[in-house]
């Protein structure tokens, strides 16, 4: 194993345009010397491109912030999802481990089946319901080949950029007088900015940790509290209206429906709550309530009009 050099870390990020990748970019240069690779520079379906990128850049930290995230389309494109979500992380982890690099990987609540009555813990047995969930779970196994690895399972990611629930609700609320949103899926929206900030904090803490340090491993990373998609939608509409945004829908016209009333190709877990006790206790982080995180996201998307 080749050990990386001292000094500011060289960080290689797989992912350029995604929500978390863009939030990580906003933290530079405090993180270190960072290079982002999009699909044009390193296609996750090309094992040779992944190995070449790591071997040529020789990073001290590798962050996998790219994935196949089209949950429903994955049901009809399982081979693509398998190459990107299941195989690529393992290839990256193996190449990075040869350099002694830290590997950071982002996973998902979709590795669980959504049953039960309490938030999921890291040690709970995964039982994914979809191609997306199965391939992400397989990707976790590949990343664990790296001796210094951190896997962050998160859920319901939102931000001012990219495709996400907050932006979709704002668009639909401006177009339609009523919205129907599922009210039997439970979880907590998590901002990409929060994920990036905590990633940076944990990396600073673990920068010089040895491979046998027990803190390496898998952690759940979500906002505090819990809600439903219906609750998030009402919160988004109310916040935007309070900031003077002209909408056709109101919080009262956001109607609850059941998941069964809105079938999708991929089965969604009904309980996406993730226990963050291990992350909070191990690294001393604070996780704001989901409502504050959603409000902050809406505020960035809907600046108050000038007086």
N, C-alpha and C positions, 0 to 999 in steps of 0.2 A: 504494500500500500504506500503510495506517495503522499506525504503530508503537505498541506498547503502552507504558504509562506505567512509570516507574521505581518502586522499592519492592517490597514482597512481591507475588508474582504472583497474579493472579486465575486460578484453575484450574477449568476446567469438565470434569467427568468424566461421560461417557456410560456409565451402568451404576451400579446401586445394590446389587443383591443377589448378584451373582456373587462368586466366590472372590477374584479380584484386586481388584475394586472394594471389597470389604469390608476387604481388607488395606490398600489405599490409605487408606481412611477411618481406620484405626487409627494412621496416621502423622500425621494432622492434629492441631493446626494448624501443625506444623513445616513442612509443605509450602508453606503460604500460605493465602490465602482460597479455600476450596474449595466448590464447589457440585456435588452429585451429581444426575443426572437419570435417573430410571427410565423405564420404558416409558410410564407415565401422563403424565410431563412432556415426553417427547420420544421418540416412537415411531420406531424406526430405519426403519420402512417408510414414513415420511412425510417426504419431502424438505423440505417447507415448514416442518415443525416443527423439523427440524435446523437449518436456516438461521436461523430466528427465534430459537432458543435461543442461538446463537453471536452473532448481531447484537445481541441485547438484553443479554447478559451481558458481552460484549466482553472475553473472557479473554485472558491472555497465554500460557496453556498449555491445550491441549485433549487429553484422554486418552480414547481409545476403549477402554473396558473392558467393552463389551457386544458380544455376537455371537449368531448362531444356532449353538449348539453340539451340537444333537441329531444326531450324526453319522449314525446309521442312518436316522432319520426324514427327513433331508435328501434321501435317495435318492427318496422319494415326494413331497417338497415342494420341488423344486428352485427354483421361482419365488420362494418365500419366502426360502430361503437366499440366492438371488441378490440380492434387494432388501436384505437385512440385512447380509450379509457382503461382497458385491461392490460394490453401488451406494452404500450409506450412507457407508462410509469415504471415498469420493471426494468426496461432497457435503460432508461435514464438513471434509475437508482443504481444499477449495476456499474455503469460507467462512472458515475459520480463517486461511488464507494471506493473504486480503485484509486481515486485521488485523495481519499480521506475527507471528501466534502460532506457537508450537511445537506440533506434532502428534505425539502418542505413540500407537502402535497395536500391538496384540498379535496375532501370527500364530502359526503352528503347524508342527510337523514334518510334518503331512499334506500340505504342498505338495510333498514328495518322494515318490518311488515305493518307497522302502525297499530298493532294490537296493544292490549294492556291498559293500565289505568294510571301509570306514573311516567315521568320523563325517562328516556332511555339513558342508560349508563354505558360507558365505554366497554365494559366487560360483558354486556348483554349479547346474546347470540344473534347475529344478523340473519335476516330472512327476507331478502329483497323480493319485491313483487313484479318488477319490470326488468326489461333488458338494460335500461340505464342503471338501475340499482345493482344488478348483477355484475355489470362490467366495472362499475365504480368500486365494488367490493373486491373484485379480482385485482384491480389496480392497487388497492391498499396492500394486498399480499405481496405484490411485486416491490413496492416501496420499502416494505419491512426487510428486504434483503440488505438494504443499506444500514450499516451499524449505527450511524448517527442520523436518525430520521425523526421528523415530526409530521404527523398526519392530523389535520384539523377537519373534523366533520362539522359542517355548518348547514344552515337551512334558510330558505326563503330570502335569498340575497337581493338587496335593492340598492340603488344608487342613482345619481342624476344622469348617468350615462348607460347606454346599452339597453337591451330588452329586459324589462322587469315589471313586476306587478304595479308598483307605484306609478310609473310612467303610463302603463296601459290604462289604469283607472282614470288618471287625469284626462287622457285622450277620450275615453268613452264617456266620461261625465260631461265633457264639453259637447259631445255629439248627440247624446240620448237623454231623455227626461227620466228614465228609470233604468236601473241596472240590476241584474240578478247575479249573486255571488254566493259560492258555497259556504255553508255555516257549520259543517261537521268535520272539517279538517282543522286540527289544532297544532299550533306551533308559535314561533316568534320570528318576525322579520329581522334580518341582520344586515346592517349596512356594510358594503364593501370597504368603506373607509375604516370601520371598526375592525374588520378582519385584517386589513393591512397593518393598522397600528399595533394590534396585539401580536401579529406575526413578527413585526420589527422588535417589539419588546422581548418576546421569547427568544428570538435569535441573539439579541444582545446578551441575554442571561446565559444562553447555552453555547456561546461562541467558542469557549475554550474547554467545554466539557468533554471528558473522555468517552470513548465508545461504550464503556460499561456503566456509564452514569444512568441510574434508574429513571431519570426524568425524560429520557428519549421515549417516544411512543405516540399513542393516539389520544387526542383530546377533543372534546366537544366545545364548539365555539359558536354561541348564539347570544342574542340579546336576552336580557332578563324579562321575566313575566311570560304571559302566554295569551293568545287570542285565536281568532279564526280568520280566514280570508275575508269573510264578511265584515268582521270587526276592523280589519286593516282598511278595507275599502271605505267604510263609513268615516274612519279617522282621516283618510286622505282627502275625501271630499269636504269634510268639515274644515280641515286646516286650509285648504285652498280657498274655500269660500271666505273664510275669515281674513285672508290676505287680499281680498278684493278680486279674485279671479272669477270671471263670468262663466258659470256652468249651467247647463240645462238640468242636471241632476242635483238633488240635495241629499244630505245624509239619510233623511226619512224615506227617500225614494230608492235607496239601495236595499233590495229585497233579498232575504235569505232563501237559499235553496239547498237541497241535499246533493251530495256527490252523485248519487244514483240518478238524479234528474239531469245531470250534465255529463254523460259518459264520454270517456276519452280512450284512445287506443292503449295508453299505458295506465295501469292502476296506480293511484296515488295512495300513500299511507295516510290513514286518518289521524294518527297520532305522531306528529313530527317533533314533539317536545324532546329536547336533549338536555340532560343534566350537565351543568358546567362546573360542578363542585371541584372536580380534579384540576381543571385549568385555574380556577380561582385560588385554590389552596396551594397549588404547586408554584405558581408564578405571581401571586399577589395582584392579579388584575381585577378591575372593576368593570362590570358589564351594565350599562344603562338599560332602563326599561325600553321595551320595543317601541312604545308610543313616542318617546322622546326621539328615538332614532328615525322613525317615520316622519315625524314633524320636521326634523332637521333636513331630511331629504326633500320634502315638499317645499320647504323654504328656499332651498337652492334652485329648485325648478320653477318656483313662482315668486320672484322678487316682488316686494311690496311696491305699488305704484308710487311715483314721486308725488309729494304733497303739492 
